[in-house]
């Protein structure tokens, strides 16, 4: 339960920084702070001894996020793209898992 509280505090701090400064500093803080904190906890618990911190999935997610931000920046507000991505991607994975479960 302690991890969830720390992640929530990092996320709320990032959102507050973003609203106060009206820039993406808070989003960067949350986007870097949460994975670094969880990686630190995992290393402390000796989970990541044999696992790589930077793998192909991480770079794929970063690339998709960058493309979404740049595409929405060209046509509208990038925050709309990030919010829609935060809703669409989990729903897509939920649908994908349910479709795989039927087979």
Secondary structure, DSSP 4 states (H G I P E B T S, - for coil): -HHHHHHHHHHHHHHHHHHHHTSSHHHHHHHHHHHHHHHHHHHHTT-TTSS-SS-HHHHHHHHHHHHHHHHHHHHS-HHHHHHHHHHHHHHHHHHHHHHHHH-
